[in-house]
Amino acid sequence: MTNPDEHMIIALDGPAASGKGTLAKNLAMALNFRHMDTGALYRASAYEVLQNQGDPSREDDALAGCNTLKSKILGAENLNDVLGNPDLRKDETGTAASKLAAIPAAREALKSIQIDFAHEQKQGYGGVILDGRDIGTVICPNAHLKLYIEADTEVRAKRRLKELQSKGLDVTYSAVFAEMRERDARDTQRDTAPLHAASDAIMINTSHLSEEEVLSKALSCVREIRHS
């Protein structure tokens, strides 16, 4: 049986709009765990690149963005002060982040931030949850629990379309679907840390599940790990 007082690490991976971010937040709240959206690190780095009129697909520009972000994190009292910028959620930033994330040197530059967060124990919290695309395979290969969150491409495209339209953007399903396919290809086919499920990850398909149902499944996995 896992010691309930042990610092627990939960790794959540999955493609865009699969629901892993929502699950990570809900799970962190239910368990009183700290949470890091690792995708925000790449978005924030890409945002720095764009702010300086750089190209996120160029290694030099990408590394400059990563180093600027790391400096800001070191000088911040709270991680959310740096990663809470609403501009990071813009579609343009997300596309740039996907390009930056394909660069091995950029991934390496941001790796230590994620590992340090995963293993830092803070009083009042029972553990941490990190969500991203290589948490269970690269960042936390020894995580106590690994979940791979997936959903059908069509479902994910509809979710993203609804999100973008809610922001007042004039977009079509066909354009969002095409962009989703391109992003999936970049994430799964990159040479360094490609997106795939860890061999010991538990798969959860959210295509036809509500937020509450997904959370319930994840909590069941946590209980099983704790009592195994």
C-alpha positions in Angstrom: 0.0 0.0 0.0 1.3 3.4 -0.9 1.9 5.7 2.1 -0.9 8.3 2.0 1.5 10.8 3.4 4.1 10.2 0.7 4.7 13.0 -1.8 2.7 11.7 -4.8 3.5 12.6 -8.4 0.8 12.3 -11.0 1.7 12.6 -14.7 -1.1 13.6 -17.2 -0.3 13.4 -20.9 -2.4 13.8 -24.1 -3.0 15.8 -27.2 -4.5 19.2 -27.5 -8.2 19.6 -26.4 -8.3 16.1 -25.0 -9.4 17.4 -21.7 -6.2 16.8 -19.8 -5.9 20.4 -18.6 -9.4 20.5 -17.2 -8.8 17.1 -15.5 -5.5 18.3 -14.1 -7.1 21.3 -12.5 -10.1 19.4 -11.1 -7.9 16.6 -9.8 -5.5 19.0 -8.1 -8.5 20.7 -6.4 -10.0 17.4 -5.3 -6.7 16.0 -3.9 -5.2 19.3 -2.7 -2.2 18.9 -5.0 -0.1 21.5 -6.6 -0.5 21.7 -10.4 1.7 22.7 -13.3 0.4 23.1 -16.8 3.7 22.4 -18.5 2.3 23.5 -21.9 2.2 27.0 -20.4 6.0 27.0 -20.2 6.2 26.5 -23.9 3.5 29.0 -24.6 5.2 31.6 -22.4 8.5 30.9 -24.1 6.9 31.2 -27.5 5.2 34.4 -26.4 8.6 35.9 -25.5 9.8 35.0 -29.0 6.8 36.6 -30.7 7.1 39.7 -28.6 10.6 40.1 -29.9 9.5 39.5 -33.5 11.4 36.2 -33.5 10.7 32.9 -35.2 9.7 30.1 -32.7 10.9 27.5 -35.2 14.4 28.9 -35.1 16.6 27.4 -32.4 18.4 30.7 -31.5 15.1 32.6 -31.1 13.5 29.7 -29.2 16.3 29.4 -26.7 16.3 33.2 -26.2 12.6 33.0 -25.4 13.2 30.0 -23.0 16.0 31.9 -21.2 13.9 35.0 -20.8 11.1 33.0 -19.3 13.5 31.2 -16.9 14.8 34.5 -15.7 11.2 35.8 -15.1 10.3 32.6 -13.2 13.4 32.9 -11.0 12.4 36.5 -10.1 8.8 35.7 -9.4 7.2 34.9 -6.1 4.5 32.9 -7.7 4.6 30.8 -10.8 1.2 32.0 -11.8 2.4 35.6 -11.9 4.4 34.5 -15.0 2.2 31.8 -16.5 -1.1 33.5 -15.9 -0.9 36.0 -18.8 -4.2 35.6 -20.8 -2.3 36.2 -24.0 -0.7 32.8 -23.6 -4.1 31.2 -24.4 -4.3 32.8 -27.8 -4.3 30.5 -30.8 -1.4 32.3 -32.3 0.7 31.6 -29.2 -0.4 28.0 -29.1 0.7 27.4 -32.7 4.1 29.1 -31.9 4.5 27.0 -28.8 4.0 23.8 -30.8 6.8 24.9 -33.2 9.1 25.8 -30.3 8.4 22.5 -28.5 9.7 20.6 -31.5 13.2 22.0 -30.9 15.3 19.6 -28.7 17.4 22.4 -27.2 14.2 24.3 -26.1 12.8 21.2 -24.5 16.0 20.7 -22.6 16.1 24.3 -21.5 12.7 24.0 -19.8 13.1 20.5 -18.5 14.7 21.4 -15.1 11.8 23.7 -14.2 9.4 20.9 -14.6 11.5 18.3 -12.7 12.2 20.7 -9.9 8.4 21.4 -9.5 7.6 17.7 -9.5 9.9 16.8 -6.7 9.6 19.9 -4.5 7.5 19.1 -1.5 5.5 22.0 0.0 3.8 21.9 3.3 0.0 21.5 3.1 0.0 19.7 -0.2 -0.1 15.9 -0.7 1.6 15.9 -4.0 1.8 17.4 -7.5 0.1 17.0 -10.9 1.9 17.9 -14.1 0.1 17.8 -17.4 1.7 18.0 -20.8 2.9 15.8 -23.6 6.0 14.1 -22.2 5.4 14.0 -18.5 5.1 10.2 -18.0 7.8 9.4 -20.6 10.5 12.1 -20.0 9.9 14.5 -17.1 8.5 12.1 -14.5 9.1 8.5 -15.7 8.8 7.3 -12.1 5.6 9.0 -11.4 3.3 7.2 -9.0 0.4 7.4 -11.5 0.5 8.1 -15.2 -2.7 8.9 -17.1 -2.9 9.4 -20.9 -6.0 11.5 -21.8 -7.2 11.1 -25.3 -10.3 11.9 -27.4 -11.3 11.5 -31.1 -9.8 14.1 -33.4 -13.3 15.2 -34.5 -14.4 15.7 -30.9 -11.3 17.6 -30.0 -11.7 19.9 -33.1 -15.3 20.6 -32.1 -14.2 21.5 -28.5 -11.5 23.9 -29.9 -14.0 25.4 -32.3 -16.4 26.1 -29.5 -13.6 27.7 -27.4 -12.4 29.9 -30.2 -16.0 31.0 -31.2 -16.7 31.9 -27.5 -13.8 34.3 -27.8 -15.5 36.0 -30.8 -13.1 34.6 -33.4 -14.5 33.9 -36.9 -13.3 30.3 -37.5 -14.6 27.3 -39.3 -14.6 23.6 -38.3 -12.6 22.6 -41.3 -9.8 25.1 -40.5 -9.7 24.1 -36.8 -9.7 20.4 -37.7 -6.8 20.9 -40.2 -4.8 22.8 -37.6 -5.5 20.1 -35.1 -4.1 17.5 -37.4 -1.0 19.5 -38.1 -0.4 20.1 -34.5 -0.9 16.4 -33.7 1.7 15.5 -36.4 4.2 18.0 -35.0 3.7 16.6 -31.5 3.9 12.9 -32.4 6.5 13.0 -35.1 9.2 15.3 -33.5 12.5 13.6 -32.9 12.8 14.6 -29.2 10.1 13.6 -26.7 7.3 12.8 -29.1 3.8 12.6 -27.7 2.9 9.0 -26.9 1.5 7.2 -23.9 4.0 5.7 -21.4 3.9 1.9 -21.4 2.5 1.9 -17.9 0.0 4.7 -18.4 -3.7 4.3 -17.9 -5.7 5.4 -20.9 -8.9 7.5 -20.5 -10.9 8.5 -23.6 -12.9 11.6 -22.9 -14.8 11.7 -26.2 -18.2 10.9 -24.6 -17.6 11.7 -20.9 -18.5 14.7 -18.9 -15.9 16.5 -16.7 -17.4 14.8 -13.7 -17.1 11.4 -15.2 -13.5 11.9 -16.2 -12.6 13.2 -12.7 -14.4 10.1 -11.2 -12.3 7.8 -13.3 -9.1 9.5 -12.4 -9.9 9.5 -8.7 -10.6 5.8 -8.9 -7.1 5.4 -10.4 -5.6 7.4 -7.5 -7.4 5.3 -4.9 -6.2 2.1 -6.6 -2.6 3.2 -6.6 -2.9 4.3 -2.9 -4.2 0.9 -1.9 -2.0 -1.3 -4.1 
